[in-house]
């Protein structure tokens, strides 16, 4: 159910809150709570500036002019939150005196509040801020949620788990979240030519393909054209859930297919929430990684989003000497050691990293890395993400001797 359902707003304002305002505010509040800055206003101004792809005080605008523009943008966001908060209070019958007076009928004779009953301006300002904070909390609070359960055989669960692990959207879920998703999904067999999604319709489900192919068809210049073909492991229908928008294309089974269907509410509560929790957990961990201590909160959040967790058991060889390397590794939990030939040359623990030299120098691994503890949790980053996000740290990263 939409967080703005029931609010006395026009549809275009509800859409703006859901699609534009709420994601920005949630992300900004998360970063503020992560860093707990002494000057929240300055932090949020800097945050908004970075989100726009600019550095505070640079570019064509001077520092004062840029800060003024950012403050105006921040105030606009605050005012939008206050508007939503006032609407919630009004709908609950708890609107303040100003809101009540604005809504009076034309024939009401009490058009003004007597001077003796008016509050000082200072108190009025404080009351408004308090209402806004309370309303924002009501607006954004998460409701208790229990995902649906569709009984499955062990064989079906295993098949579905294998399929979900092929999808980037689900592959990084924690084991308990993955279990909830598996149980919540419903098997949908499709015959050749069967239509699953109609372009322009509202969407309440996404689908993951276990077997077969489906065509995505859009009407272009009055004619139906296949713009994409989805196959095993692909996800379709997620855009309508992510952005609360109509279906972007019609999807038709190209052959006999087996798909798994997931409802909007389960997706929002588990998959989207899991991504948010993962970011906060990884950001807090990355603060303890020495080499990343100089990176600001925004860049750290980008790195957190790019990390993929992997679990290894005792004796597993994570990287092997002389083999090519395409990943960067950070140890989240566990103990590991590096060997060069028969010699043990280095030990690794939580917060240590390895694998960067093979990426920086485009050369084979200089040593093997083996898991020594019973289990090790490792955060990995692809070569592309590594080059893009850690490029500025090249000189520091290149100072090591192995891997």
Order of alpha helices (4+ residues) and beta strands (2+ residues): alpha-alpha-alpha-alpha-alpha-alpha-alpha-alpha-alpha-beta-beta-beta-beta-beta-beta-alpha-beta-beta-alpha-alpha-beta-beta-beta-beta-beta-beta-alpha-beta-beta-alpha-alpha
